[in-house]
Amino acid sequence: MNPDSYTSMTEVRAGVDELDRQLVALLGQRFAHMRAAARIKPNRSAVRDEARKRQVIDQAAAEADRIGAPADVIADLWEQLVEASIAYEMAEYDRTRG
């Protein structure tokens, strides 16, 4: 996949579809890590860690900036991703600890 060599929308769409499959697989792995965190953390109050949340978002934005992607867009996406991850981790914590 090299977007600079694409000459048709069919190629663009195929590239986007492939990347979406890879992103979903990676997100699945990320949520598996959230399940591990829910299992390992000593109490429910440890699930939300605002300092860590800020660090994760800042790291993603910095990496986006480094590779020439829109850092503000990435930061917004990561805000949503981290909040969804926290909600998932809390649900997993509750599910496994009753």
C-alpha positions as CSV (number, residue, x, y, z in Angstrom):
1,M,0.0,0.0,0.0
2,N,1.5,3.3,-1.2
3,P,-1.1,6.0,-1.4
4,D,1.3,8.2,-3.4
5,S,1.1,5.6,-6.2
6,Y,-2.7,5.2,-6.3
7,T,-4.4,6.3,-9.5
8,S,-8.0,5.4,-8.7
9,M,-10.5,5.6,-5.9
10,T,-10.8,1.8,-6.0
11,E,-7.1,1.7,-4.8
12,V,-7.8,4.3,-2.1
13,R,-10.8,2.5,-0.8
14,A,-9.0,-0.9,-0.8
15,G,-6.1,0.7,1.2
16,V,-8.5,2.3,3.7
17,D,-10.4,-1.0,4.1
18,E,-7.2,-2.8,4.8
19,L,-6.0,-0.2,7.3
20,D,-9.4,-0.4,9.0
21,R,-9.0,-4.2,9.4
22,Q,-5.6,-3.6,10.9
23,L,-6.8,-0.9,13.2
24,V,-9.7,-3.0,14.5
25,A,-7.2,-5.9,15.2
26,L,-4.9,-3.5,17.1
27,L,-7.9,-2.0,19.0
28,G,-8.9,-5.6,20.0
29,Q,-5.4,-6.0,21.4
30,R,-5.6,-2.7,23.2
31,F,-8.9,-3.8,24.9
32,A,-7.3,-7.1,25.9
33,H,-4.8,-5.0,27.8
34,M,-7.7,-3.2,29.5
35,R,-9.1,-6.6,30.6
36,A,-5.6,-7.3,32.1
37,A,-5.6,-4.0,33.8
38,A,-9.0,-4.6,35.3
39,R,-7.8,-8.0,36.6
40,I,-4.6,-6.5,38.0
41,K,-5.7,-3.2,39.6
42,P,-6.3,-3.5,43.3
43,N,-9.5,-1.5,43.4
44,R,-12.1,0.1,41.2
45,S,-10.9,3.6,42.0
46,A,-7.5,2.8,40.4
47,V,-9.2,2.4,37.0
48,R,-9.4,6.1,36.3
49,D,-6.0,7.7,36.3
50,E,-6.2,11.2,34.9
51,A,-2.4,11.7,34.8
52,R,-2.0,8.5,32.8
53,K,-4.8,9.5,30.5
54,R,-3.1,12.9,29.8
55,Q,0.2,11.1,29.2
56,V,-1.4,8.6,26.7
57,I,-3.1,11.4,24.8
58,D,0.0,13.6,24.7
59,Q,2.2,10.7,23.5
60,A,-0.3,10.0,20.7
61,A,-0.4,13.6,19.6
62,A,3.4,13.9,19.7
63,E,3.8,10.7,17.6
64,A,1.2,12.1,15.1
65,D,3.2,15.3,14.9
66,R,6.4,13.4,14.4
67,I,5.0,11.5,11.4
68,G,3.2,14.5,9.9
69,A,-0.4,13.5,10.9
70,P,-2.8,16.0,12.3
71,A,-1.9,16.0,16.0
72,D,-5.1,17.8,17.1
73,V,-7.3,15.2,15.3
74,I,-5.3,12.4,16.8
75,A,-5.6,14.0,20.3
76,D,-9.3,14.2,19.9
77,L,-9.5,10.5,18.8
78,W,-7.3,9.4,21.6
79,E,-9.5,11.3,24.1
80,Q,-12.5,9.3,22.9
81,L,-10.4,6.0,22.8
82,V,-9.1,6.5,26.4
83,E,-12.6,7.3,27.7
84,A,-14.0,4.2,26.0
85,S,-11.1,2.2,27.4
86,I,-11.8,3.4,30.9
87,A,-15.5,2.6,30.6
88,Y,-14.6,-0.9,29.3
89,E,-12.1,-1.5,32.0
90,M,-14.6,-0.4,34.7
91,A,-17.2,-2.8,33.3
92,E,-14.7,-5.6,33.2
93,Y,-13.6,-4.8,36.8
94,D,-17.3,-5.0,37.9
95,R,-18.0,-8.1,35.8
96,T,-15.0,-10.0,37.2
97,R,-15.3,-8.9,40.8
98,G,-19.0,-8.8,41.1
